[in-house]
Structure formats: structure tokens, C-alpha cells
Amino acid sequence: MTFSSTSIENKNTFTIKQLEIKLAHYPLFTLFPVIDISPISNGLSNEVYSVSCALNPHEIASTINAIKAQFPEEQAQHIAVYLDEHTSYAKNEPINFIVKQLIKPISPLSFHLQRLAASNHIAPPILYANKEDSIQVMTQIKGEHLTQNLSDEHLAALREAVVTLHKLGQGTFKKPANKQTSTSLLQPEKFDVCSSIINDLNKINELDETLIFGISKQDLCEINAIVNQVHGRLNIIKEDNTFIHCDLNPYNILFSQNNTDPHKKINVTFLDWDYACFTDVCWDLACIMYEFKITGAKREQFISHYCQQAKLNQKDIKEKVELYEVLYIVACILWVVLSEVNAHNPNKQSDIHARYNLDVIMKELRKIKL
């Protein structure tokens, strides 16, 4: 796996009409006929759509029976719960699903890790997956994407969710019924963040300069030197590897009010598990620190409480988060550059361009003193 692995080739995507035809042949959408498909996002590794479907309120009982007959127990339960929640507040309205089309085949690791996360209420359940078309269908989770200036309550909820996420592979949380899920994750291959970034830098450096968006070969040499310096420092600090999300930007995190549990006021749901992997926990923490601009006392508190809950060395984690944050800034630069190099439609830019300003990120990188 590399950060560019999902964007180095042309996208094999459908038009909305083609997607509608495909979905009509899936078992789920024979029960819920498609009314409308609306694009939500266009990223490097996937395209996401909201799919509105017809729901006859007089046939809910028979629909649930058909679901139980056609789907595996775990998926049937998720669909039935989602249907029940929907009809409790919108009985006569269409029901919406999220359909995600991946550019590459569905990763078994990300698929199983999302299932583990869903069973612990920090990810949307996967209701249906078609490996041939690289399509996943999920419930539509209600909530909001927050960016900066998170309240103390939101920070605490986010921290709790990250601790839960990082314990998924440790056998301390509930696993889905399928026993193969846990055994397939026992001996994962470690994702080396530094090596991946260096590999992507080399790929970009080999391109004709006219194809590179907003960055010079001199900039690339400067970035490469910084990454090598960070790599050297990380090599002498103990690793804390586990299963991580690997892409915890604000658009992949939903916050919502919890009205059922008096001890938990805010729910946190992690979306888009395409990059999920086995590596150091500090990559996820660095993503959060940078994306939400968590600094000063709030940063200290977040890391301190995280380390207490995760039982990790606070001094090591703090130092590694600072180093991984540098790598994350570099990764953001790579994503912007690669989204332009690999654009499958010259008139359609990836959402990455709306999120990151290349000049601003380069200035941030140059200000860092290692």
C-alpha cells in the first residue's frame, strides 16, 4: 500500500445512470427501488453517493422478512435496525443509503476493520458489498462535520472513539460473528508511512515537470530531505503499532448528539475506511492534531488522556505525534499534487483541492524546526 496506490491509475468509475443500472441488480435495491442518486464527494480513492429509495410503509413487515431470508444474519440485523430507526421518524419518506465506489478492489483489511468498528458503534455498518464492482452500501449516518475549535466535550468524545478504534485488534472489544474476521487480522503487514511517502515523492519526481501541479523539483528535494530526517528520528523511538484508520480528516468524522446514553452525550462516527492499515497509532493522532488545529494545553490534555486510556508512554507518543504531523503535512502536499496528476476528468477536480491550499501547506512545512 502507498498513499498514491489508489490514484496512480485511471479511475474505473460509473456515470450516475450506469450506477443506477448496476444497483438495480443488487438484492438490497430490489427491496428498496432507487428513486434518486446524488453525488456527495469525489476523493482520491473513491466516489460517494447518496441513494434515495422507495419505501412502502404498508410493506415494512414483509420487507424485513425478505431481508432476513436473503442476507447473512449480521447484515440483515443492521438493515432491519436501520429500517426501524428510519420508519420511527420518517415513515412516509424515502429511505437513504450511502453508496461508495472504490477505485481499486475492496481491501479485506479495511472491510473487516470497518465491520469491527461498526460493531463498536464508531463506523457505519456495511450493508452490502459487491467485490466485482468495488461498491459498498452503508447506512446514512446523521451528524455534522466539524473543523476547528472543537469544544472540550467534542474533543473528549473524539479521544474516546480513537481509543476504541486502536483497541479493535487487541481482542478487548466485541468481534462480529464471523470468526474468520479476527483470524485474518492476526498477522497483518505493517504499513511503513515514511517509506510510502518517499516512494510517492520518487514517483512524482520522475514525472515531467509540466505534469506536476504547483510544486517544483527543488521543492520535492527539500521535502525529501525533511522526510528522511523524520524517518531517522522515528527509527530510534519504540513503535506502537495497531490497526488505525489512517485518514482522520474532518470530512471523515461525524459528530452527533447521543439521546439514549446519559453517560455519552456525543457520538463519533468514522467514515471512509479505504486507507485503514496496521501501523503506529501516532499517525491517526497526528492527523487529528493537524486537521483540527489542536495546540497548547488542549493538545497536551488530549495526548495525556489518550495515553492513560491506551496505556502508552506519554513522552514517546508526544514526540512521535510531532514527527508524524510533519509527515502528515507532506502527505497532504502529495494528495494535492497527485489529485491533479491523476485527474480522470480535466474539468473535475478532486475534493482535495477544496480542502488544502498548496502554498499554505508548504509554508507550514518550512516553518517546522526539527
C-alpha positions as CSV (number, residue, x, y, z in Angstrom):
1,M,0.0,0.0,0.0
2,T,1.1,3.6,-0.8
3,F,-0.7,6.8,-0.4
4,S,-0.9,7.1,-4.2
5,S,-1.8,3.4,-4.8
6,T,-5.4,4.3,-5.2
7,S,-4.8,7.2,-7.5
8,I,-1.9,6.2,-9.7
9,E,-4.2,4.6,-12.3
10,N,-7.2,5.9,-14.2
11,K,-10.5,5.7,-12.3
12,N,-12.8,2.9,-13.3
13,T,-16.0,4.8,-12.3
14,F,-19.6,4.7,-13.5
15,T,-21.8,7.6,-14.6
16,I,-24.9,8.0,-12.4
17,K,-27.1,6.3,-14.9
18,Q,-24.7,3.3,-15.1
19,L,-24.6,3.2,-11.3
20,E,-28.4,3.1,-11.2
21,I,-28.5,0.2,-13.6
22,K,-25.9,-1.7,-11.5
23,L,-27.7,-1.1,-8.3
24,A,-31.0,-2.3,-9.7
25,H,-29.5,-5.8,-9.9
26,Y,-28.3,-5.9,-6.3
27,P,-30.5,-7.7,-3.8
28,L,-30.8,-4.7,-1.5
29,F,-32.2,-2.5,-4.2
30,T,-34.7,-5.0,-5.4
31,L,-36.3,-4.5,-1.9
32,F,-35.7,-0.7,-2.0
33,P,-36.1,0.6,-5.6
34,V,-33.8,3.5,-6.4
35,I,-35.5,6.9,-6.8
36,D,-32.6,9.3,-7.0
37,I,-28.8,9.3,-6.9
38,S,-26.8,12.4,-5.8
39,P,-23.0,12.7,-5.7
40,I,-21.6,13.6,-2.2
41,S,-17.9,13.6,-2.6
42,N,-15.1,12.8,-5.1
43,G,-11.8,11.8,-3.4
44,L,-8.6,10.1,-4.5
45,S,-9.7,6.6,-3.5
46,N,-13.5,6.7,-4.0
47,E,-16.6,8.4,-5.1
48,V,-19.5,8.6,-2.7
49,Y,-23.3,9.0,-3.5
50,S,-26.5,9.4,-1.5
51,V,-29.1,7.0,-2.9
52,S,-32.7,7.7,-2.2
53,C,-35.0,4.6,-2.3
54,A,-38.7,4.0,-2.3
55,L,-40.2,2.6,0.9
56,N,-43.8,1.4,1.2
57,P,-44.9,1.9,4.8
58,H,-47.5,-0.8,4.4
59,E,-44.9,-3.5,3.5
60,I,-42.3,-2.9,6.2
61,A,-43.0,-6.3,7.9
62,S,-42.8,-8.3,4.7
63,T,-39.6,-6.3,3.7
64,I,-37.9,-7.2,7.0
65,N,-38.9,-10.9,6.5
66,A,-37.4,-10.7,3.0
67,I,-34.2,-9.1,4.3
68,K,-33.8,-11.9,6.9
69,A,-34.3,-14.5,4.2
70,Q,-31.8,-13.0,1.7
71,F,-29.0,-11.6,3.8
72,P,-26.5,-13.1,6.2
73,E,-27.6,-12.6,9.9
74,E,-25.2,-9.7,10.7
75,Q,-26.2,-7.7,7.6
76,A,-29.9,-8.5,8.0
77,Q,-29.8,-7.2,11.5
78,H,-28.1,-3.9,10.5
79,I,-30.6,-3.4,7.7
80,A,-33.6,-4.2,9.9
81,V,-32.3,-1.8,12.6
82,Y,-31.7,1.0,10.1
83,L,-35.2,0.4,8.6
84,D,-36.8,0.5,12.1
85,E,-34.9,3.8,13.0
86,H,-35.9,5.4,9.7
87,T,-39.6,4.5,10.0
88,S,-39.8,5.7,13.6
89,Y,-39.3,9.3,12.5
90,A,-40.0,9.3,8.7
91,K,-42.5,6.6,8.0
92,N,-43.8,8.0,4.7
93,E,-40.5,9.3,3.3
94,P,-37.9,7.6,1.1
95,I,-35.0,5.8,2.8
96,N,-31.4,6.9,2.0
97,F,-28.3,4.8,1.7
98,I,-24.7,5.7,1.1
99,V,-23.1,4.0,-1.9
100,K,-19.3,4.2,-2.2
101,Q,-17.5,3.2,-5.3
102,L,-13.8,2.4,-4.8
103,I,-11.2,2.9,-7.5
104,K,-9.4,-0.3,-6.6
105,P,-10.8,-3.7,-5.4
106,I,-12.2,-3.7,-1.8
107,S,-9.4,-4.2,0.7
108,P,-10.1,-7.2,3.0
109,L,-8.4,-5.4,5.8
110,S,-10.4,-2.1,5.6
111,F,-13.6,-4.1,5.0
112,H,-13.1,-6.2,8.2
113,L,-11.8,-3.4,10.3
114,Q,-14.9,-1.3,9.4
115,R,-17.1,-4.2,10.4
116,L,-15.2,-4.4,13.8
117,A,-15.6,-0.6,14.2
118,A,-19.3,-0.8,13.3
119,S,-19.9,-3.4,15.9
120,N,-18.4,-1.0,18.4
121,H,-20.5,2.0,17.2
122,I,-17.8,4.1,15.6
123,A,-18.4,3.3,11.9
124,P,-21.4,2.9,9.7
125,P,-22.3,-0.8,9.1
126,I,-21.6,-2.2,5.6
127,L,-25.0,-3.5,4.4
128,Y,-23.9,-4.8,1.1
129,A,-20.6,-5.1,-0.8
130,N,-20.0,-6.1,-4.4
131,K,-16.4,-7.1,-4.9
132,E,-16.7,-7.2,-8.7
133,D,-17.8,-3.6,-9.0
134,S,-15.9,-2.4,-5.9
135,I,-19.0,-1.0,-4.5
136,Q,-20.1,-0.8,-0.8
137,V,-23.5,0.2,0.5
138,M,-23.9,1.6,4.0
139,T,-26.4,3.3,6.3
140,Q,-26.6,7.1,6.1
141,I,-25.4,8.4,9.4
142,K,-26.8,11.7,10.7
143,G,-24.4,14.2,12.1
144,E,-22.1,17.1,11.3
145,H,-18.6,17.6,10.2
146,L,-16.7,20.0,12.4
147,T,-13.4,21.6,11.5
148,Q,-11.6,23.7,14.1
149,N,-12.3,25.0,17.6
150,L,-13.8,21.7,18.9
151,S,-15.4,22.0,22.4
152,D,-13.9,20.1,25.3
153,E,-16.9,17.7,25.0
154,H,-16.2,17.1,21.4
155,L,-12.5,16.5,22.0
156,A,-13.3,14.1,24.8
157,A,-15.7,12.1,22.6
158,L,-13.2,12.1,19.7
159,R,-10.5,10.8,22.0
160,E,-12.7,8.1,23.4
161,A,-13.6,7.0,19.8
162,V,-9.9,6.9,18.8
163,V,-9.0,4.8,21.9
164,T,-11.8,2.4,20.9
165,L,-10.6,2.3,17.3
166,H,-7.0,1.5,18.4
167,K,-8.2,-1.4,20.6
168,L,-10.1,-3.1,17.8
169,G,-7.3,-5.6,17.1
170,Q,-6.5,-6.3,20.7
171,G,-9.3,-8.7,21.4
172,T,-10.8,-6.4,24.1
173,F,-13.9,-5.4,22.1
174,K,-16.7,-7.4,20.6
175,K,-16.0,-9.0,17.2
176,P,-18.6,-9.8,14.5
177,A,-19.9,-13.3,14.5
178,N,-17.8,-14.3,11.5
179,K,-14.7,-16.0,13.2
180,Q,-12.6,-15.5,10.1
181,T,-12.6,-11.7,10.7
182,S,-10.4,-11.9,13.7
183,T,-8.0,-14.6,12.5
184,S,-7.5,-12.8,9.2
185,L,-6.2,-9.7,11.2
186,L,-3.8,-11.5,13.5
187,Q,-0.7,-11.1,11.4
188,P,-1.1,-8.0,9.2
189,E,1.7,-6.5,7.2
190,K,2.9,-3.2,8.7
191,F,2.3,-0.1,6.6
192,D,5.6,1.9,6.7
193,V,4.4,5.6,6.4
194,C,7.9,7.0,5.8
195,S,8.8,4.5,3.1
196,S,5.4,5.1,1.4
197,I,5.8,8.8,1.3
198,I,9.4,8.5,0.0
199,N,8.1,6.2,-2.7
200,D,5.4,8.6,-3.7
201,L,7.9,11.5,-3.8
202,N,10.2,9.5,-6.1
203,K,7.2,8.7,-8.4
204,I,6.3,12.4,-8.6
205,N,10.0,13.4,-9.1
206,E,10.2,11.1,-12.1
207,L,7.3,12.9,-13.9
208,D,7.7,15.6,-16.5
209,E,7.7,18.9,-14.6
210,T,4.8,20.2,-16.8
211,L,2.6,17.5,-15.3
212,I,3.3,18.5,-11.7
213,F,0.8,20.8,-10.1
214,G,2.0,23.8,-8.1
215,I,5.4,22.4,-6.9
216,S,8.9,22.4,-8.3
217,K,11.6,19.7,-8.4
218,Q,13.5,21.8,-5.9
219,D,10.5,21.7,-3.5
220,L,10.5,17.9,-3.9
221,C,14.1,17.7,-2.9
222,E,13.5,19.9,0.1
223,I,10.5,17.7,1.2
224,N,12.5,14.5,0.6
225,A,15.3,15.8,3.0
226,I,12.7,16.6,5.7
227,V,11.1,13.1,5.4
228,N,14.5,11.4,5.7
229,Q,15.3,13.4,8.8
230,V,11.9,12.5,10.4
231,H,12.5,8.9,9.4
232,G,15.8,8.8,11.2
233,R,14.3,10.1,14.4
234,L,11.4,7.8,14.3
235,N,13.7,4.8,13.9
236,I,15.1,5.3,17.4
237,I,11.7,5.5,19.2
238,K,9.7,2.5,20.2
239,E,6.8,1.7,17.8
240,D,3.2,1.4,19.0
241,N,1.6,-0.4,16.1
242,T,-2.1,-1.3,15.9
243,F,-5.0,-1.1,13.4
244,I,-5.6,2.5,12.5
245,H,-8.0,4.5,10.3
246,C,-5.2,6.4,8.6
247,D,-7.3,9.2,7.2
248,L,-9.0,11.0,10.1
249,N,-9.6,14.4,8.5
250,P,-12.8,16.3,9.5
251,Y,-14.7,15.1,6.4
252,N,-14.3,11.5,7.6
253,I,-15.6,12.2,11.1
254,L,-19.2,12.8,12.0
255,F,-20.3,14.2,15.4
256,S,-23.9,13.7,16.6
257,Q,-25.9,14.1,19.8
258,N,-26.5,10.9,21.8
259,N,-30.0,10.9,23.2
260,T,-30.0,7.4,24.5
261,D,-27.0,7.1,26.8
262,P,-26.8,9.6,29.7
263,H,-23.1,8.8,30.1
264,K,-22.2,9.6,26.5
265,K,-23.5,12.9,25.2
266,I,-21.8,12.9,21.8
267,N,-21.4,10.1,19.2
268,V,-18.4,10.0,16.9
269,T,-18.5,8.0,13.7
270,F,-15.5,7.4,11.4
271,L,-16.2,7.3,7.7
272,D,-14.2,6.2,4.6
273,W,-12.0,3.3,5.8
274,D,-10.2,2.7,2.5
275,Y,-6.8,3.5,3.9
276,A,-7.2,1.5,7.1
277,C,-3.9,-0.3,8.0
278,F,-1.6,-1.7,10.6
279,T,0.9,0.9,11.8
280,D,1.8,3.3,14.6
281,V,-1.1,4.9,16.5
282,C,0.6,8.3,16.2
283,W,-0.3,8.7,12.6
284,D,-4.0,8.9,13.5
285,L,-3.2,11.2,16.4
286,A,-1.1,13.4,14.2
287,C,-3.9,13.6,11.6
288,I,-6.3,14.9,14.3
289,M,-3.8,17.4,15.8
290,Y,-3.1,18.9,12.4
291,E,-6.6,18.9,10.9
292,F,-8.4,20.2,13.9
293,K,-5.5,22.6,14.8
294,I,-5.3,21.2,18.4
295,T,-2.4,23.1,20.1
296,G,-1.2,24.1,23.5
297,A,-3.0,22.9,26.6
298,K,-5.8,21.1,24.7
299,R,-3.2,19.2,22.8
300,E,-1.3,18.2,25.9
301,Q,-4.6,17.1,27.6
302,F,-5.7,15.1,24.6
303,I,-2.5,13.2,24.3
304,S,-2.2,12.7,28.1
305,H,-5.7,11.3,28.5
306,Y,-5.2,9.1,25.4
307,C,-2.0,7.6,26.7
308,Q,-3.7,6.9,30.1
309,Q,-6.6,5.1,28.4
310,A,-4.4,3.3,25.9
311,K,-1.6,2.6,28.5
312,L,1.1,4.0,26.3
313,N,4.3,6.0,27.2
314,Q,3.3,9.7,27.0
315,K,6.8,11.1,26.3
316,D,7.2,8.8,23.3
317,I,3.8,9.4,22.0
318,K,4.1,13.2,22.3
319,E,7.4,13.1,20.4
320,K,6.1,10.8,17.7
321,V,3.0,12.8,17.2
322,E,5.1,15.8,16.4
323,L,7.1,13.9,13.9
324,Y,4.2,12.2,12.3
325,E,2.4,15.6,12.0
326,V,5.3,16.6,9.7
327,L,4.8,13.5,7.6
328,Y,1.0,14.2,7.5
329,I,1.7,17.7,6.1
330,V,3.9,16.1,3.5
331,A,1.1,13.6,2.7
332,C,-1.4,16.5,2.2
333,I,1.0,18.0,-0.3
334,L,1.3,14.7,-2.1
335,W,-2.5,14.3,-2.2
336,V,-3.0,17.7,-3.8
337,V,-0.3,17.0,-6.4
338,L,-1.4,13.5,-7.2
339,S,-5.1,14.5,-7.4
340,E,-4.0,16.8,-10.3
341,V,-1.6,14.3,-12.0
342,N,-4.2,11.5,-11.9
343,A,-7.3,13.6,-12.7
344,H,-9.6,11.4,-14.8
345,N,-11.6,14.4,-15.9
346,P,-9.7,17.7,-16.5
347,N,-12.9,19.7,-15.8
348,K,-13.5,17.9,-12.4
349,Q,-11.1,18.4,-9.6
350,S,-10.9,16.2,-6.6
351,D,-12.4,17.5,-3.3
352,I,-8.7,17.5,-2.1
353,H,-8.3,20.9,-3.9
354,A,-11.1,22.5,-1.8
355,R,-9.6,21.3,1.4
356,Y,-5.9,22.1,1.1
357,N,-4.0,25.2,-0.2
358,L,-0.7,24.0,-1.5
359,D,1.1,27.3,-0.9
360,V,-0.2,27.5,2.7
361,I,0.9,23.9,3.4
362,M,4.3,24.4,2.0
363,K,4.8,27.5,4.2
364,E,3.7,25.4,7.3
365,L,6.2,22.7,6.4
366,R,9.1,25.2,6.1
367,K,8.3,26.8,9.5
368,I,8.8,23.5,11.3
369,K,12.1,23.1,13.1
370,L,13.2,19.5,13.6
